Amino acid sequence: MVIGSYFWGCLADTKGRRVVLIAALLLDGAIGILSTASQIFSLFMFFRFINGFAITGAMGICFPYLGEFQPTVYREKILCWMELFWTLGIIVLPCIAWLVIPLDFRFVSANGFRLASWNLFVALSAIPSLLLGVWLFSFPESPKFLIECGEEKLAVEVLKDIYRANTGRERDEYPITGLKVREKGNAIMEAHQRSIRSFCIHKPKHIRILLGEIWEQTKTLCGPTFRRNTLLACLIQFGITSSYYTLMIWFPELFGRFEEYEKRYPNSSVSVCDVSSIVLDKGNGTTVVEEFCGTEIDTNVYWHTLLLGFACIPTSFWLPLCVHRLGAKFFLIFSLLVAAGVTVGLSYVNNSTQNLVLSCIFEALTSMGISTVYCVMVDLFPTNLRVMAAALSLTCGRGGALLGNILFGFLVDLNCFIPVVLFAALLLGSAILCFFLPSTGTMALE
């Protein structure tokens, strides 16, 4: 994900949103299916590496792609509705896992090829990406991106299709016959008198030209005009993404530890930090869970993950319904401040129920914050830099998530209070930085 974020962003700002989104989804789905049949651990990990590389491209492009079809007055609200579909995904995934993984399914061929229920789960998780990638072939390219590339005539044709879909009238009845030509194009358009989309990535000469354009755009993002917004976006993404992905990956582990502890010691209370001792080495003289990473998964893990998804439903409706009234900055600051407090509270829980409640609140607030960041990014940068700016901030965020998982995994069994406070501080720092963001959407128009 760290490597893929900027790669797909650069490609989307030079070849187009639609084609890159299709490529990322199809690659993710195809490699997901291939990883299902992998019989070698190292090969499986390589496939999962490619999955992360591909899916981060789709995540970084879908918000700008949708936003570029919307007028400014409605854009922020429509993008905020995307949070609801993120929530639906969080709910559907554990449902599929709960139905498939516990199945008593084993297949062994004569030559030793093996398949189990978890292989089916991986395959089912990959199918939506394939279907979405194929479906997107029927969608148009972003008209704003086409205008940025100097393809005004093609942009008009796209707008005619939108007009027909929205009104049911014929394309010829569309009242706009032409668009204002951009006064100044990018360096490639001016030097070669052709659209940036016409360059082929399989030709060495064209690749050099495109790399030069990517470098110029990157310098522009870091230049005086956009430096402040770029730095703010990267730091906010680092803080919120590192905390969110680290804790969301480790929540099922903590749920499992609480379940195991409460089975062994019913009616007793224990903190998150103390319950971690159940997986320490026998040499430390503490309680050990034999075969803790066995093949069976407690069904409560599925139920807890499902509850995390249900907890996001109220915020998923609150955000789009009130974003025009309260503003995106309010939701960012509110969600991050409360999430920071909840993170600190995790170190003081003494049973699995309290841990679950705080985890649900954390998930609801941080997922809302991440969606709001994506929405704000669309308005912070112009069309020709929008996806690349989002990709640069995503790279910082994924790097933070990678670093956070390493730190949490190392410290959770040594002194788990330290990573909890660290991630709370990152969320608090991101909330403070949000005060310096400019107003966007309808709030900016007012």
KEFILUM-152109 format. One record per residue (C-alpha): x, y, z; residue number from 1. Coordinates in steps of 0.001 Angstrom, whole numbers, padded with zeros to 6 digits. Layout:
N
       x       y       z num
       X       Y       Z NUM
...
This chain:
446
       x       y       z num
  000000  000000  000000   1
  002867  002382  000756   2
  004411  001771 -002667   3
  001137  001643 -004574   4
 -000442  004854 -003277   5
  001797  007300 -005126   6
  002198  005076 -008192   7
 -001537  004954 -008888   8
 -001949  008630 -008067   9
  000678  009642 -010616  10
 -000861  007352 -013207  11
 -004365  008712 -012576  12
 -003203  012311 -013038  13
 -001568  011455 -016372  14
 -003690  008682 -017933  15
 -007095  009364 -016370  16
 -009161  008357 -013353  17
 -011414  005791 -015000  18
 -008768  003662 -016714  19
 -006561  003564 -013619  20
 -009494  002732 -011351  21
 -010449 -000153 -013664  22
 -006852 -001424 -013782  23
 -006462 -001282 -009991  24
 -009726 -003127 -009341  25
 -009103 -005824 -011945  26
 -005558 -006379 -010683  27
 -006783 -006628 -007102  28
 -009517 -009118 -008020  29
 -007366 -011269 -010284  30
 -004473 -011505 -007822  31
 -006962 -012209 -005030  32
 -008257 -015212 -006936  33
 -004704 -016398 -007643  34
 -003745 -016121 -003980  35
 -006611 -018468 -003164  36
 -004854 -021307 -004966  37
 -001384 -020568 -003582  38
  000173 -023559 -001834  39
  003399 -021848 -000770  40
  003433 -019304  002045  41
  006017 -017022  000426  42
  004008 -017003 -002829  43
  000822 -016267 -000896  44
  002511 -013311  000809  45
  003716 -012033 -002559  46
  000150 -012145 -003895  47
 -001107 -010296 -000833  48
  001609 -007702 -001438  49
  000225 -007162 -004952  50
 -003305 -006989 -003488  51
 -002263 -004174 -001188  52
 -000474 -002452 -004059  53
 -003634 -002604 -006205  54
 -006420 -001843 -003742  55
 -004773  001315 -002436  56
 -005048  002724 -005955  57
 -008798  002203 -006016  58
 -009186  003719 -002546  59
 -007247  006836 -003482  60
 -009013  007463 -006792  61
 -012706  006746 -006136  62
 -013297  009927 -004096  63
 -011734  012340 -006634  64
 -013396  010470 -009526  65
 -016841  010826 -007965  66
 -016212  014391 -006817  67
 -015264  015580 -010295  68
 -018767  014775 -011548  69
 -020418  016979 -008913  70
 -021003  020750 -008725  71
 -019215  022408 -005809  72
 -022401  023116 -003878  73
 -023272  019392 -003653  74
 -019839  017785 -003861  75
 -018971  017574 -000172  76
 -022353  016138  000817  77
 -022334  013511 -001937  78
 -018792  012454 -001094  79
 -019763  012115  002564  80
 -022401  009550  001588  81
 -019470  007334  000576  82
 -018931  006759  004307  83
 -022163  004749  004360  84
 -020798  002302  001780  85
 -017550  001986  003718  86
 -019723  001002  006687  87
 -021657 -001527  004612  88
 -018372 -003114  003607  89
 -017285 -003371  007239  90
 -020595 -005114  008029  91
 -020681 -007458  005038  92
 -017107 -008747  005366  93
 -017435 -010411  008804  94
 -020811 -011813  007719  95
 -019166 -013570  004783  96
 -016299 -014721  007003  97
 -018741 -016050  009611  98
 -020626 -018027  006972  99
 -017606 -019416  005125 100
 -014587 -019880  007407 101
 -016286 -022165  009998 102
 -017395 -024554  007219 103
 -015953 -028038  007473 104
 -014505 -027902  003987 105
 -011296 -029638  003000 106
 -010172 -030587 -000490 107
 -006970 -032496 -001198 108
 -006155 -033634 -004732 109
 -004013 -036590 -005674 110
 -000991 -034371 -006286 111
 -001318 -032687 -002877 112
 -003205 -029538 -003909 113
 -005199 -028326 -000898 114
 -008132 -025998 -000418 115
 -009895 -025102  002830 116
 -012730 -022828  003858 117
 -010419 -019843  004305 118
 -009414 -020178  000638 119
 -013052 -019772 -000322 120
 -013284 -016680  001863 121
 -010297 -015098  000106 122
 -011869 -015889 -003289 123
 -015233 -014386 -002320 124
 -013478 -011264 -001052 125
 -011775 -010831 -004437 126
 -014891 -011195 -006624 127
 -016382 -007703 -005901 128
 -013225 -006006 -007213 129
 -013452 -007968 -010451 130
 -017139 -007185 -010909 131
 -016639 -003480 -010161 132
 -013696 -003294 -012549 133
 -015760 -004783 -015373 134
 -018768 -002576 -014547 135
 -016661  000583 -014730 136
 -016021 -000033 -018440 137
 -019501  001420 -018998 138
 -018632  004616 -017086 139
 -017176  007781 -018677 140
 -013921  009530 -017890 141
 -014064  012502 -015554 142
 -015132  015552 -017611 143
 -013030  017863 -015425 144
 -009947  015762 -016091 145
 -010667  015788 -019840 146
 -010885  019589 -019785 147
 -007582  019683 -017908 148
 -006066  017580 -020687 149
 -007345  019957 -023343 150
 -009985  017523 -024622 151
 -012946  019898 -024381 152
 -014923  018219 -027193 153
 -014757  014822 -025511 154
 -015722  016441 -022201 155
 -018859  017850 -023870 156
 -019768  014352 -025083 157
 -019446  013054 -021530 158
 -021646  015882 -020240 159
 -024233  015015 -022895 160
 -024334  011437 -021606 161
 -024791  012730 -018054 162
 -027557  015049 -019260 163
 -029380  012167 -020929 164
 -029039  009962 -017829 165
 -030277  012711 -015498 166
 -033170  014053 -017584 167
 -034161  011234 -019931 168
 -033873  013613 -022885 169
 -031836  013140 -026053 170
 -028167  014093 -026121 171
 -028794  016582 -028926 172
 -031015  018612 -026605 173
 -028109  019407 -024296 174
 -027923  023215 -024320 175
 -024109  023491 -024087 176
 -022280  023127 -027387 177
 -018751  024005 -026298 178
 -016520  024648 -023296 179
 -014048  027394 -022597 180
 -010561  026384 -023697 181
 -007999  026410 -020912 182
 -005788  029472 -021132 183
 -002731  027538 -020060 184
 -002147  023828 -020236 185
  000522  021763 -018566 186
  004086  021573 -019855 187
  003468  018474 -021996 188
  000451  019963 -023739 189
  002295  023191 -024490 190
  005483  021511 -025720 191
  003937  018709 -027768 192
  000501  020106 -028654 193
 -001262  016915 -027623 194
 -003235  015569 -024691 195
 -001305  014031 -021841 196
 -003528  010965 -022148 197
 -002190  010237 -025638 198
  001260  009256 -024372 199
  001877  005494 -024114 200
  003506  004088 -021009 201
  005088  001237 -022989 202
  007228  003603 -025084 203
  010506  004659 -023406 204
  010423  008161 -024894 205
  006871  008729 -023666 206
  007724  007354 -020240 207
  010519  009911 -019878 208
  008093  012690 -020809 209
  005470  011457 -018344 210
  008037  011082 -015563 211
  009098  014639 -016181 212
  005475  015794 -015886 213
  005040  013792 -012656 214
  008143  015444 -011236 215
  006844  018887 -012167 216
  003501  018166 -010525 217
  005231  016882 -007406 218
  007315  020066 -007232 219
  004127  022093 -007637 220
  002531  020256 -004691 221
  005576  021097 -002602 222
  005843  024626 -003949 223
  004719  027871 -002284 224
  001114  027689 -003537 225
  000202  024248 -002212 226
  002968  023453  000288 227
  000875  024283  003336 228
 -002133  022184  002291 229
  000089  019305  001180 230
  001934  019211  004494 231
 -001298  019427  006495 232
 -002913  016631  004465 233
  000122  014351  004834 234
  000474  014888  008593 235
 -003258  014454  009259 236
 -003338  011290  007166 237
 -000282  009946  008993 238
 -001851  010483  012404 239
 -005335  009190  011718 240
 -004434  006295  009393 241
 -001637  004923  011560 242
 -003933  004861  014582 243
 -006980  003510  012749 244
 -005368  000642  010848 245
 -003116 -000394  013703 246
 -005878 -000629  016294 247
 -008450 -002094  013882 248
 -006033 -004891  012966 249
 -005264 -005580  016627 250
 -008822 -005326  017988 251
 -009724 -008933  017000 252
 -006521 -010071  018699 253
 -007450 -008212  021874 254
 -011013 -009567  021700 255
 -009604 -013086  021473 256
 -007320 -012534  024449 257
 -010191 -011239  026572 258
 -012382 -014195  025573 259
 -009683 -016689  026451 260
 -008922 -015011  029770 261
 -012582 -014830  030823 262
 -013066 -018503  029958 263
 -010198 -019439  032250 264
 -011038 -016928  034986 265
 -014782 -016200  034934 266
 -016159 -013229  036892 267
 -012724 -011639  037167 268
 -011576 -008266  035865 269
 -008398 -007586  033948 270
 -007001 -004662  031946 271
 -005979 -004793  028308 272
 -002339 -004623  029324 273
 -002661 -007415  031880 274
 -004625 -009727  029596 275
 -001735 -009606  027123 276
  000300 -011775  029493 277
 -001716 -014850  028513 278
  000365 -015237  025360 279
  003780 -014653  026897 280
  006380 -017401  027033 281
  006184 -020047  029702 282
  009595 -018975  030912 283
  008103 -015767  032290 284
  005971 -017726  034703 285
  002691 -016264  033431 286
 -000423 -017901  032094 287
  000017 -019380  028645 288
 -002642 -020194  026098 289
 -001675 -023437  024425 290
 -001889 -023375  020627 291
 -003247 -019827  020736 292
 -003061 -019563  016946 293
 -004991 -022737  016242 294
 -007218 -023402  013249 295
 -010499 -022709  015027 296
 -011679 -019128  015493 297
 -014067 -018207  018275 298
 -017377 -017092  016745 299
 -017402 -014123  019120 300
 -014596 -012606  017022 301
 -016972 -012433  014042 302
 -019728 -011007  016200 303
 -017460 -008351  017689 304
 -016208 -007302  014249 305
 -019798 -007120  013028 306
 -020703 -004862  015946 307
 -017858 -002539  014972 308
 -019542 -002145  011606 309
 -023001 -001551  013089 310
 -021514  001117  015351 311
 -020594  003147  012252 312
 -024181  003410  010972 313
 -025207  006470  013070 314
 -022110  008475  012106 315
 -022466  007382  008475 316
 -025831  009171  008338 317
 -024879  012068  010617 318
 -021912  013104  008453 319
 -023653  013660  005080 320
 -026860  015021  006616 321
 -025086  017716  008647 322
 -021830  018406  006789 323
 -023251  021494  005067 324
 -024501  022874  008378 325
 -021489  022113  010567 326
 -018683  021871  008015 327
 -016138  019156  007318 328
 -013606  020699  009724 329
 -016030  020257  012613 330
 -016456  016552  011899 331
 -012707  016063  011523 332
 -011847  017822  014772 333
 -014724  016264  016733 334
 -014054  012710  015552 335
 -010309  012894  016181 336
 -010557  014510  019622 337
 -013104  011985  020902 338
 -011209  009093  019270 339
 -008049  010202  021079 340
 -009909  010132  024408 341
 -011373  006715  023637 342
 -007916  005385  022778 343
 -006603  006420  026185 344
 -009687  004835  027758 345
 -008793  001475  026211 346
 -005954  001090  028686 347
 -008383  001397  031620 348
 -011037 -001162  030629 349
 -011248 -004252  032828 350
 -013542 -006603  030902 351
 -014389 -007583  027345 352
 -017687 -005646  027296 353
 -016013 -002334  028090 354
 -013330 -003096  025536 355
 -015997 -003780  022892 356
 -017934 -000581  023609 357
 -014868  001639  023372 358
 -013707 -000211  020265 359
 -017071  000453  018583 360
 -016887  004169  019415 361
 -013308  004308  018123 362
 -014230  002592  014854 363
 -017258  004837  014263 364
 -015330  008062  014838 365
 -012075  007262  013068 366
 -013771  005823  009976 367
 -015866  009001  009787 368
 -012676  011040  010136 369
 -010930  009149  007325 370
 -013888  009617  004982 371
 -013994  013329  005824 372
 -010288  013671  005017 373
 -010929  012176  001568 374
 -013778  014655  001039 375
 -011651  017628  002080 376
 -008794  016536 -000201 377
 -011026  016871 -003265 378
 -011572  020578 -002543 379
 -008048  021435 -001381 380
 -006329  020891 -004726 381
 -007080  021624 -008403 382
 -008081  018869 -010830 383
 -004606  018318 -012312 384
 -003059  017788 -008866 385
 -005977  016314 -006932 386
 -005301  012581 -007197 387
 -001550  012993 -006858 388
 -002018  015055 -003701 389
 -004365  012404 -002314 390
 -001823  009726 -003251 391
  001020  011570 -001526 392
 -000995  011920  001675 393
 -002077  008264  001419 394
  001556  007233  001135 395
  002258  009012  004417 396
 -000820  007405  005955 397
  000076  003885  004834 398
  003627  004403  006018 399
  002230  005380  009398 400
  000022  002285  009454 401
  003005  000083  008646 402
  005122  001673  011349 403
  002234  001603  013817 404
  001626 -002131  013384 405
  005282 -002901  013908 406
  005423 -000776  017071 407
  002149 -002088  018481 408
  003077 -005702  017837 409
  006415 -005182  019541 410
  005154 -003209  022539 411
  001757 -004779  023276 412
  003330 -007611  025278 413
  006052 -005465  026846 414
  004289 -002290  027926 415
  001017 -001820  026073 416
  000286  001528  027746 417
  003026  003167  025655 418
  001517  002395  022188 419
 -001966  003324  023425 420
 -000755  006757  024549 421
  001304  007120  021366 422
 -001677  006579  019075 423
 -003867  008817  021209 424
 -001234  011540  020834 425
 -001205  011061  017042 426
 -004977  011482  016907 427
 -004817  014548  019126 428
 -002077  016045  016972 429
 -004140  015426  013819 430
 -007129  017161  015439 431
 -005006  020215  016237 432
 -003693  020331  012654 433
 -007273  020261  011329 434
 -007808  023737  012823 435
 -005396  025081  010185 436
 -007265  023552  007223 437
 -009152  026030  005012 438
 -012936  025792  004804 439
 -014219  023624  001949 440
 -017460  022868  000144 441
 -020504  024990  000944 442
 -018798  026532  003985 443
 -016126  027968  001674 444
 -018774  029409 -000683 445
 -020464  031190  002202 446
